[in-house]
């Protein structure tokens, strides 16, 4: 005869990392004057804080070096905090045409 075992116990654990959310609007006045700045050359937003870290946006109106930049711009989110440990960020960048208020469709997204 088999010995009866007690009821099975189920345990569950969960790790829920701390997350922060924020929004930053980087308004570029007279954008057409920036075309021709040169591949790889950028303008930067002011720094802004999210999650206790400083960030800024790098915008390259003529794309990055080595790209077929005739049709592309490059946009990067930069961790500006000097004392930052390892940080992960999920972000969404939207380019909006101020004349129409409509979002421009991205032609390609590349990780940095």
N, CA, C and O atoms as CSV, one atom per row, in Angstrom:
chain,resi,resn,atom,element,x,y,z
A,1,UNK,N,N,0.823,-1.169,0.000
A,1,UNK,CA,C,0.000,0.000,0.000
A,1,UNK,C,C,0.875,1.243,0.000
A,1,UNK,O,O,1.886,1.304,0.699
A,2,UNK,N,N,0.471,2.245,-0.801
A,2,UNK,CA,C,1.228,3.495,-0.850
A,2,UNK,C,C,0.899,4.352,0.348
A,2,UNK,O,O,-0.226,4.402,0.844
A,3,UNK,N,N,1.948,5.024,0.783
A,3,UNK,CA,C,1.732,5.948,1.888
A,3,UNK,C,C,1.113,7.225,1.357
A,3,UNK,O,O,1.543,7.733,0.321
A,4,UNK,N,N,0.156,7.731,2.013
A,4,UNK,CA,C,-0.497,8.969,1.604
A,4,UNK,C,C,0.400,10.156,1.923
A,4,UNK,O,O,0.896,10.295,3.041
A,5,UNK,N,N,0.600,11.014,0.916
A,5,UNK,CA,C,1.387,12.231,1.139
A,5,UNK,C,C,0.431,13.371,1.428
A,5,UNK,O,O,-0.738,13.332,1.045
A,6,UNK,N,N,0.944,14.396,2.114
A,6,UNK,CA,C,0.121,15.554,2.429
A,6,UNK,C,C,-0.222,16.333,1.165
A,6,UNK,O,O,0.277,16.023,0.084
A,7,UNK,N,N,-1.059,17.328,1.302
A,7,UNK,CA,C,-1.456,18.107,0.127
A,7,UNK,C,C,-0.243,18.822,-0.482
A,7,UNK,O,O,0.663,19.261,0.227
A,8,UNK,N,N,-0.253,18.923,-1.780
A,8,UNK,CA,C,0.817,19.637,-2.477
A,8,UNK,C,C,0.633,21.131,-2.274
A,8,UNK,O,O,-0.485,21.647,-2.285
A,9,UNK,N,N,1.729,21.795,-2.093
A,9,UNK,CA,C,1.668,23.237,-1.901
A,9,UNK,C,C,2.206,23.926,-3.132
A,9,UNK,O,O,3.180,23.484,-3.742
A,10,UNK,N,N,1.572,24.990,-3.476
A,10,UNK,CA,C,2.001,25.792,-4.625
A,10,UNK,C,C,2.503,27.126,-4.094
A,10,UNK,O,O,1.847,27.768,-3.273
A,11,UNK,N,N,3.666,27.534,-4.569
A,11,UNK,CA,C,4.199,28.840,-4.180
A,11,UNK,C,C,4.380,29.677,-5.433
A,11,UNK,O,O,4.596,29.154,-6.526
A,12,UNK,N,N,4.291,30.962,-5.256
A,12,UNK,CA,C,4.438,31.906,-6.370
A,12,UNK,C,C,5.261,33.081,-5.872
A,12,UNK,O,O,5.072,33.556,-4.752
A,13,UNK,N,N,6.163,33.538,-6.704
A,13,UNK,CA,C,6.874,34.772,-6.380
A,13,UNK,C,C,6.869,35.661,-7.617
A,13,UNK,O,O,6.726,35.189,-8.745
A,14,UNK,N,N,7.027,36.928,-7.384
A,14,UNK,CA,C,6.968,37.887,-8.479
A,14,UNK,C,C,7.974,38.990,-8.223
A,14,UNK,O,O,8.129,39.460,-7.096
A,15,UNK,N,N,8.656,39.400,-9.284
A,15,UNK,CA,C,9.533,40.560,-9.211
A,15,UNK,C,C,8.916,41.636,-10.075
A,15,UNK,O,O,8.643,41.411,-11.254
A,16,UNK,N,N,8.697,42.791,-9.505
A,16,UNK,CA,C,8.091,43.894,-10.228
A,16,UNK,C,C,9.063,45.075,-10.195
A,16,UNK,O,O,9.100,45.812,-9.209
A,17,UNK,N,N,9.852,45.266,-11.261
A,17,UNK,CA,C,10.842,46.344,-11.233
A,17,UNK,C,C,10.184,47.714,-11.200
A,17,UNK,O,O,9.085,47.918,-11.716
A,18,UNK,N,N,10.883,48.630,-10.587
A,18,UNK,CA,C,10.395,50.006,-10.514
A,18,UNK,C,C,10.447,50.618,-11.913
A,18,UNK,O,O,11.447,50.481,-12.617
A,19,UNK,N,N,9.398,51.275,-12.301
A,19,UNK,CA,C,9.364,51.938,-13.604
A,19,UNK,C,C,8.911,53.378,-13.423
A,19,UNK,O,O,8.207,53.717,-12.472
A,20,UNK,N,N,9.324,54.195,-14.340
A,20,UNK,CA,C,8.924,55.600,-14.368
A,20,UNK,C,C,8.486,55.936,-15.779
A,20,UNK,O,O,8.935,55.312,-16.740
A,21,UNK,N,N,7.621,56.907,-15.904
A,21,UNK,CA,C,7.187,57.366,-17.217
A,21,UNK,C,C,7.311,58.878,-17.274
A,21,UNK,O,O,7.160,59.566,-16.264
A,22,UNK,N,N,7.585,59.379,-18.455
A,22,UNK,CA,C,7.675,60.819,-18.638
A,22,UNK,C,C,7.497,61.163,-20.106
A,22,UNK,O,O,7.562,60.294,-20.975
A,23,UNK,N,N,7.276,62.422,-20.366
A,23,UNK,CA,C,7.126,62.926,-21.729
A,23,UNK,C,C,7.984,64.169,-21.874
A,23,UNK,O,O,8.007,65.023,-20.987
A,24,UNK,N,N,8.687,64.269,-22.986
A,24,UNK,CA,C,9.466,65.463,-23.289
A,24,UNK,C,C,9.154,65.873,-24.719
A,24,UNK,O,O,9.224,65.044,-25.627
A,25,UNK,N,N,8.816,67.121,-24.931
A,25,UNK,CA,C,8.566,67.647,-26.270
A,25,UNK,C,C,9.779,68.464,-26.681
A,25,UNK,O,O,10.144,69.422,-26.000
A,26,UNK,N,N,10.399,68.094,-27.779
A,26,UNK,CA,C,11.547,68.801,-28.335
A,26,UNK,C,C,11.062,69.481,-29.607
A,26,UNK,O,O,10.981,68.858,-30.666
A,27,UNK,N,N,10.746,70.752,-29.494
A,27,UNK,CA,C,10.205,71.527,-30.610
A,27,UNK,C,C,11.372,72.135,-31.384
A,27,UNK,O,O,12.179,72.873,-30.819
A,28,UNK,N,N,11.458,71.826,-32.663
A,28,UNK,CA,C,12.540,72.332,-33.506
A,28,UNK,C,C,11.957,73.381,-34.444
A,28,UNK,O,O,11.289,73.056,-35.426
A,29,UNK,N,N,12.222,74.646,-34.124
A,29,UNK,CA,C,11.720,75.746,-34.948
A,29,UNK,C,C,12.569,75.860,-36.215
A,29,UNK,O,O,13.775,75.616,-36.191
A,30,UNK,N,N,11.940,76.224,-37.287
A,30,UNK,CA,C,12.607,76.430,-38.583
A,30,UNK,C,C,13.455,75.221,-38.987
A,30,UNK,O,O,14.627,75.350,-39.343
A,31,UNK,N,N,12.843,74.076,-38.923
A,31,UNK,CA,C,13.534,72.811,-39.228
A,31,UNK,C,C,14.236,72.857,-40.584
A,31,UNK,O,O,15.337,72.323,-40.715
A,32,UNK,N,N,13.634,73.476,-41.587
A,32,UNK,CA,C,14.217,73.471,-42.935
A,32,UNK,C,C,15.606,74.102,-42.956
A,32,UNK,O,O,16.403,73.789,-43.841
A,33,UNK,N,N,15.913,74.976,-42.010
A,33,UNK,CA,C,17.237,75.586,-41.959
A,33,UNK,C,C,18.312,74.606,-41.479
A,33,UNK,O,O,19.504,74.859,-41.653
A,34,UNK,N,N,17.897,73.501,-40.884
A,34,UNK,CA,C,18.857,72.528,-40.377
A,34,UNK,C,C,19.308,71.519,-41.425
A,34,UNK,O,O,20.372,70.917,-41.287
A,35,UNK,N,N,18.509,71.331,-42.468
A,35,UNK,CA,C,18.918,70.406,-43.520
A,35,UNK,C,C,20.197,70.947,-44.139
A,35,UNK,O,O,20.299,72.141,-44.421
A,36,UNK,N,N,21.174,70.067,-44.351
A,36,UNK,CA,C,22.470,70.499,-44.867
A,36,UNK,C,C,23.482,70.725,-43.754
A,36,UNK,O,O,24.608,71.146,-44.020
A,37,UNK,N,N,23.097,70.451,-42.505
A,37,UNK,CA,C,24.008,70.591,-41.372
A,37,UNK,C,C,25.189,69.634,-41.518
A,37,UNK,O,O,26.304,69.945,-41.097
A,38,UNK,N,N,24.940,68.480,-42.112
A,38,UNK,CA,C,25.984,67.481,-42.325
A,38,UNK,C,C,25.663,66.178,-41.621
A,38,UNK,O,O,25.153,66.174,-40.501
A,39,UNK,N,N,25.966,65.075,-42.284
A,39,UNK,CA,C,25.715,63.751,-41.711
A,39,UNK,C,C,26.484,63.603,-40.404
A,39,UNK,O,O,27.667,63.933,-40.324
A,40,UNK,N,N,25.806,63.112,-39.397
A,40,UNK,CA,C,26.424,62.893,-38.096
A,40,UNK,C,C,26.400,64.096,-37.174
A,40,UNK,O,O,26.652,63.951,-35.978
A,41,UNK,N,N,26.105,65.277,-37.691
A,41,UNK,CA,C,26.046,66.477,-36.845
A,41,UNK,C,C,24.664,66.564,-36.228
A,41,UNK,O,O,23.656,66.284,-36.877
A,42,UNK,N,N,24.633,66.963,-34.946
A,42,UNK,CA,C,23.343,66.931,-34.263
A,42,UNK,C,C,23.073,68.219,-33.501
A,42,UNK,O,O,23.966,69.014,-33.208
A,43,UNK,N,N,21.813,68.376,-33.201
A,43,UNK,CA,C,21.368,69.370,-32.232
A,43,UNK,C,C,20.830,68.572,-31.056
A,43,UNK,O,O,20.401,67.429,-31.214
A,44,UNK,N,N,20.856,69.178,-29.881
A,44,UNK,CA,C,20.430,68.483,-28.668
A,44,UNK,C,C,19.298,69.234,-27.997
A,44,UNK,O,O,19.222,70.462,-28.036
A,45,UNK,N,N,18.431,68.462,-27.387
A,45,UNK,CA,C,17.383,69.062,-26.560
A,45,UNK,C,C,18.007,69.505,-25.246
A,45,UNK,O,O,19.151,69.170,-24.942
A,46,UNK,N,N,17.254,70.248,-24.488
A,46,UNK,CA,C,17.640,70.515,-23.103
A,46,UNK,C,C,17.567,69.190,-22.351
A,46,UNK,O,O,16.831,68.289,-22.752
A,47,UNK,N,N,18.320,69.068,-21.271
A,47,UNK,CA,C,18.222,67.843,-20.480
A,47,UNK,C,C,16.899,67.862,-19.708
A,47,UNK,O,O,16.374,68.917,-19.351
A,48,UNK,N,N,16.394,66.679,-19.469
A,48,UNK,CA,C,15.150,66.523,-18.723
A,48,UNK,C,C,15.273,65.298,-17.839
A,48,UNK,O,O,16.021,64.371,-18.151
A,49,UNK,N,N,14.548,65.294,-16.749
A,49,UNK,CA,C,14.660,64.219,-15.758
A,49,UNK,C,C,13.470,63.268,-15.846
A,49,UNK,O,O,12.316,63.690,-15.904
A,50,UNK,N,N,13.783,61.976,-15.853
A,50,UNK,CA,C,12.775,60.913,-15.730
A,50,UNK,C,C,13.413,59.802,-14.908
A,50,UNK,O,O,14.520,59.356,-15.209
A,51,UNK,N,N,12.724,59.365,-13.887
A,51,UNK,CA,C,13.201,58.246,-13.079
A,51,UNK,C,C,14.456,58.540,-12.289
A,51,UNK,O,O,15.201,57.623,-11.943
A,52,UNK,N,N,14.701,59.812,-11.997
A,52,UNK,CA,C,15.887,60.172,-11.235
A,52,UNK,C,C,17.149,60.280,-12.075
A,52,UNK,O,O,18.240,60.446,-11.530
A,53,UNK,N,N,17.018,60.189,-13.389
A,53,UNK,CA,C,18.154,60.301,-14.297
A,53,UNK,C,C,17.924,61.453,-15.261
A,53,UNK,O,O,16.785,61.811,-15.560
A,54,UNK,N,N,19.009,62.025,-15.740
A,54,UNK,CA,C,18.954,63.101,-16.724
A,54,UNK,C,C,19.104,62.495,-18.120
A,54,UNK,O,O,19.930,61.610,-18.345
A,55,UNK,N,N,18.297,62.984,-19.036
A,55,UNK,CA,C,18.279,62.493,-20.416
A,55,UNK,C,C,18.314,63.679,-21.369
A,55,UNK,O,O,18.001,64.801,-20.971
A,56,UNK,N,N,18.687,63.446,-22.606
A,56,UNK,CA,C,18.498,64.453,-23.655
A,56,UNK,C,C,18.320,63.733,-24.991
A,56,UNK,O,O,18.670,62.562,-25.138
A,57,UNK,N,N,17.782,64.447,-25.933
A,57,UNK,CA,C,17.533,63.902,-27.266
A,57,UNK,C,C,18.569,64.486,-28.219
A,57,UNK,O,O,18.803,65.694,-28.232
A,58,UNK,N,N,19.186,63.619,-29.013
A,58,UNK,CA,C,20.092,64.041,-30.076
A,58,UNK,C,C,19.334,63.883,-31.393
A,58,UNK,O,O,18.820,62.806,-31.696
A,59,UNK,N,N,19.271,64.944,-32.159
A,59,UNK,CA,C,18.571,64.921,-33.444
A,59,UNK,C,C,19.565,65.261,-34.542
A,59,UNK,O,O,20.196,66.318,-34.514
A,60,UNK,N,N,19.700,64.362,-35.506
A,60,UNK,CA,C,20.615,64.551,-36.638
A,60,UNK,C,C,19.774,64.717,-37.898
A,60,UNK,O,O,19.315,63.727,-38.468
A,61,UNK,N,N,19.565,65.965,-38.343
A,61,UNK,CA,C,18.663,66.206,-39.468
A,61,UNK,C,C,19.153,65.612,-40.788
A,61,UNK,O,O,18.348,65.388,-41.692
A,62,UNK,N,N,20.446,65.356,-40.916
A,62,UNK,CA,C,20.979,64.749,-42.137
A,62,UNK,C,C,21.399,63.300,-41.917
A,62,UNK,O,O,22.216,62.761,-42.663
A,63,UNK,N,N,20.841,62.683,-40.897
A,63,UNK,CA,C,21.139,61.283,-40.634
A,63,UNK,C,C,22.496,61.096,-39.987
A,63,UNK,O,O,23.208,62.055,-39.687
A,64,UNK,N,N,22.830,59.838,-39.784
A,64,UNK,CA,C,24.099,59.495,-39.151
A,64,UNK,C,C,25.147,59.249,-40.228
A,64,UNK,O,O,24.812,59.063,-41.398
A,65,UNK,N,N,26.384,59.249,-39.840
A,65,UNK,CA,C,27.486,59.010,-40.774
A,65,UNK,C,C,27.376,57.599,-41.328
A,65,UNK,O,O,27.089,56.655,-40.593
A,66,UNK,N,N,27.604,57.463,-42.614
A,66,UNK,CA,C,27.584,56.146,-43.246
A,66,UNK,C,C,26.222,55.681,-43.711
A,66,UNK,O,O,26.112,54.606,-44.302
A,67,UNK,N,N,25.201,56.445,-43.466
A,67,UNK,CA,C,23.860,56.081,-43.925
A,67,UNK,C,C,23.575,56.764,-45.255
A,67,UNK,O,O,24.191,57.774,-45.595
A,68,UNK,N,N,22.643,56.204,-45.991
A,68,UNK,CA,C,22.097,56.901,-47.151
A,68,UNK,C,C,21.141,57.931,-46.571
A,68,UNK,O,O,19.943,57.680,-46.438
A,69,UNK,N,N,21.683,59.088,-46.228
A,69,UNK,CA,C,20.941,60.038,-45.411
A,69,UNK,C,C,20.087,61.015,-46.191
A,69,UNK,O,O,19.572,61.977,-45.622
A,70,UNK,N,N,19.931,60.790,-47.457
A,70,UNK,CA,C,19.088,61.693,-48.251
A,70,UNK,C,C,17.639,61.681,-47.764
A,70,UNK,O,O,16.950,62.700,-47.821
A,71,UNK,N,N,17.189,60.538,-47.292
A,71,UNK,CA,C,15.794,60.385,-46.912
A,71,UNK,C,C,15.581,60.171,-45.415
A,71,UNK,O,O,14.446,59.977,-44.980
A,72,UNK,N,N,16.644,60.204,-44.626
A,72,UNK,CA,C,16.521,59.848,-43.220
A,72,UNK,C,C,17.014,60.946,-42.294
A,72,UNK,O,O,17.875,61.751,-42.648
A,73,UNK,N,N,16.454,60.953,-41.123
A,73,UNK,CA,C,16.994,61.706,-40.002
A,73,UNK,C,C,17.378,60.654,-38.962
A,73,UNK,O,O,16.946,59.506,-39.058
A,74,UNK,N,N,18.168,61.027,-37.989
A,74,UNK,CA,C,18.514,60.107,-36.904
A,74,UNK,C,C,18.145,60.775,-35.589
A,74,UNK,O,O,18.406,61.961,-35.391
A,75,UNK,N,N,17.539,60.012,-34.698
A,75,UNK,CA,C,17.127,60.518,-33.398
A,75,UNK,C,C,17.578,59.508,-32.344
A,75,UNK,O,O,17.328,58.310,-32.472
A,76,UNK,N,N,18.249,60.009,-31.295
A,76,UNK,CA,C,18.761,59.149,-30.243
A,76,UNK,C,C,18.355,59.695,-28.883
A,76,UNK,O,O,18.298,60.908,-28.683
A,77,UNK,N,N,18.075,58.802,-27.960
A,77,UNK,CA,C,17.856,59.168,-26.565
A,77,UNK,C,C,19.171,58.937,-25.846
A,77,UNK,O,O,19.710,57.830,-25.883
A,78,UNK,N,N,19.693,59.961,-25.194
A,78,UNK,CA,C,21.000,59.898,-24.549
A,78,UNK,C,C,20.843,60.001,-23.035
A,78,UNK,O,O,20.173,60.904,-22.535
A,79,UNK,N,N,21.462,59.075,-22.312
A,79,UNK,CA,C,21.502,59.140,-20.857
A,79,UNK,C,C,22.574,60.158,-20.490
A,79,UNK,O,O,23.765,59.904,-20.674
A,80,UNK,N,N,22.160,61.300,-19.976
A,80,UNK,CA,C,23.075,62.405,-19.691
A,80,UNK,C,C,23.619,62.372,-18.269
A,80,UNK,O,O,24.570,63.091,-17.963
A,81,UNK,N,N,23.042,61.559,-17.399
A,81,UNK,CA,C,23.514,61.466,-16.012
A,81,UNK,C,C,24.913,60.868,-15.997
A,81,UNK,O,O,25.159,59.835,-16.619
A,82,UNK,N,N,25.807,61.506,-15.301
A,82,UNK,CA,C,27.195,61.032,-15.235
A,82,UNK,C,C,27.371,59.896,-14.240
A,82,UNK,O,O,28.257,59.059,-14.413
A,83,UNK,N,N,26.556,59.851,-13.214
A,83,UNK,CA,C,26.703,58.851,-12.158
A,83,UNK,C,C,25.729,57.693,-12.308
A,83,UNK,O,O,25.419,57.019,-11.327
A,84,UNK,N,N,25.250,57.456,-13.500
A,84,UNK,CA,C,24.229,56.431,-13.699
A,84,UNK,C,C,24.837,55.037,-13.657
A,84,UNK,O,O,25.879,54.776,-14.258
A,85,UNK,N,N,24.179,54.168,-12.951
A,85,UNK,CA,C,24.531,52.752,-12.972
A,85,UNK,C,C,23.917,52.182,-14.254
A,85,UNK,O,O,23.666,52.922,-15.206
A,86,UNK,N,N,23.684,50.913,-14.276
A,86,UNK,CA,C,23.047,50.332,-15.445
A,86,UNK,C,C,21.578,50.730,-15.465
A,86,UNK,O,O,20.853,50.514,-14.493
A,87,UNK,N,N,21.148,51.307,-16.572
A,87,UNK,CA,C,19.778,51.793,-16.710
A,87,UNK,C,C,19.218,51.258,-18.022
A,87,UNK,O,O,19.913,51.213,-19.037
A,88,UNK,N,N,17.979,50.861,-17.987
A,88,UNK,CA,C,17.296,50.426,-19.208
A,88,UNK,C,C,16.165,51.390,-19.471
A,88,UNK,O,O,15.517,51.871,-18.541
A,89,UNK,N,N,15.929,51.671,-20.738
A,89,UNK,CA,C,14.867,52.604,-21.086
A,89,UNK,C,C,14.092,52.089,-22.292
A,89,UNK,O,O,14.676,51.602,-23.260
A,90,UNK,N,N,12.809,52.200,-22.220
A,90,UNK,CA,C,11.940,51.970,-23.364
A,90,UNK,C,C,11.399,53.332,-23.738
A,90,UNK,O,O,10.922,54.069,-22.876
A,91,UNK,N,N,11.466,53.672,-25.004
A,91,UNK,CA,C,11.015,54.997,-25.397
A,91,UNK,C,C,10.339,54.963,-26.748
A,91,UNK,O,O,10.527,54.045,-27.547
A,92,UNK,N,N,9.559,55.975,-26.974
A,92,UNK,CA,C,8.798,56.123,-28.198
A,92,UNK,C,C,9.053,57.533,-28.704
A,92,UNK,O,O,8.865,58.500,-27.966
A,93,UNK,N,N,9.475,57.659,-29.942
A,93,UNK,CA,C,9.744,58.978,-30.517
A,93,UNK,C,C,8.759,59.214,-31.647
A,93,UNK,O,O,8.574,58.363,-32.517
A,94,UNK,N,N,8.135,60.374,-31.622
A,94,UNK,CA,C,7.192,60.748,-32.676
A,94,UNK,C,C,7.665,62.030,-33.323
A,94,UNK,O,O,7.995,62.994,-32.632
A,95,UNK,N,N,7.699,62.050,-34.638
A,95,UNK,CA,C,7.995,63.267,-35.388
A,95,UNK,C,C,6.667,63.795,-35.913
A,95,UNK,O,O,5.912,63.075,-36.567
A,96,UNK,N,N,6.396,65.058,-35.619
A,96,UNK,CA,C,5.105,65.648,-35.966
A,96,UNK,C,C,5.324,66.829,-36.890
A,96,UNK,O,O,6.169,67.684,-36.624
A,97,UNK,N,N,4.566,66.879,-37.975
A,97,UNK,CA,C,4.607,68.013,-38.891
A,97,UNK,C,C,3.779,69.132,-38.273
A,97,UNK,O,O,2.566,68.978,-38.125
A,98,UNK,N,N,4.403,70.265,-37.904
A,98,UNK,CA,C,3.639,71.326,-37.237
A,98,UNK,C,C,2.590,71.980,-38.138
A,98,UNK,O,O,1.616,72.548,-37.645
A,99,UNK,N,N,2.784,71.901,-39.440
A,99,UNK,CA,C,1.807,72.502,-40.356
A,99,UNK,C,C,0.490,71.742,-40.344
A,99,UNK,O,O,-0.583,72.333,-40.469
A,100,UNK,N,N,0.584,70.408,-40.192
A,100,UNK,CA,C,-0.629,69.597,-40.242
A,100,UNK,C,C,-1.002,69.026,-38.873
A,100,UNK,O,O,-2.153,68.654,-38.642
A,101,UNK,N,N,-0.023,68.959,-37.966
A,101,UNK,CA,C,-0.249,68.330,-36.676
A,101,UNK,C,C,-0.262,66.825,-36.745
A,101,UNK,O,O,-0.539,66.157,-35.749
A,102,UNK,N,N,0.039,66.273,-37.926
A,102,UNK,CA,C,0.027,64.827,-38.104
A,102,UNK,C,C,1.412,64.252,-37.860
A,102,UNK,O,O,2.433,64.885,-38.130
A,103,UNK,N,N,1.410,63.033,-37.342
A,103,UNK,CA,C,2.654,62.321,-37.080
A,103,UNK,C,C,3.249,61.845,-38.398
A,103,UNK,O,O,2.545,61.268,-39.228
A,104,UNK,N,N,4.546,62.084,-38.594
A,104,UNK,CA,C,5.255,61.581,-39.765
A,104,UNK,C,C,5.513,60.100,-39.563
A,104,UNK,O,O,5.807,59.665,-38.450
A,105,UNK,N,N,5.406,59.332,-40.618
A,105,UNK,CA,C,5.664,57.895,-40.519
A,105,UNK,C,C,7.150,57.645,-40.574
A,105,UNK,O,O,7.829,58.152,-41.468
A,106,UNK,N,N,7.675,56.868,-39.631
A,106,UNK,CA,C,9.109,56.561,-39.682
A,106,UNK,C,C,9.409,55.651,-40.863
A,106,UNK,O,O,8.645,54.734,-41.167
A,107,UNK,N,N,10.521,55.914,-41.520
A,107,UNK,CA,C,10.917,55.079,-42.639
A,107,UNK,C,C,11.688,53.859,-42.164
A,107,UNK,O,O,11.553,52.778,-42.738
A,108,UNK,N,N,12.494,54.020,-41.124
A,108,UNK,CA,C,13.152,52.860,-40.537
A,108,UNK,C,C,13.569,53.204,-39.120
A,108,UNK,O,O,13.879,54.354,-38.810
A,109,UNK,N,N,13.571,52.203,-38.274
A,109,UNK,CA,C,14.019,52.359,-36.892
A,109,UNK,C,C,15.227,51.472,-36.723
A,109,UNK,O,O,15.187,50.289,-37.061
A,110,UNK,N,N,16.317,52.040,-36.196
A,110,UNK,CA,C,17.531,51.260,-35.980
A,110,UNK,C,C,17.966,51.417,-34.543
A,110,UNK,O,O,17.965,52.533,-34.022
A,111,UNK,N,N,18.343,50.323,-33.879
A,111,UNK,CA,C,18.901,50.465,-32.525
A,111,UNK,C,C,20.280,51.088,-32.604
A,111,UNK,O,O,21.006,50.897,-33.581
A,112,UNK,N,N,20.638,51.835,-31.567
A,112,UNK,CA,C,21.950,52.470,-31.557
A,112,UNK,C,C,22.994,51.451,-31.212
A,112,UNK,O,O,24.179,51.778,-31.148
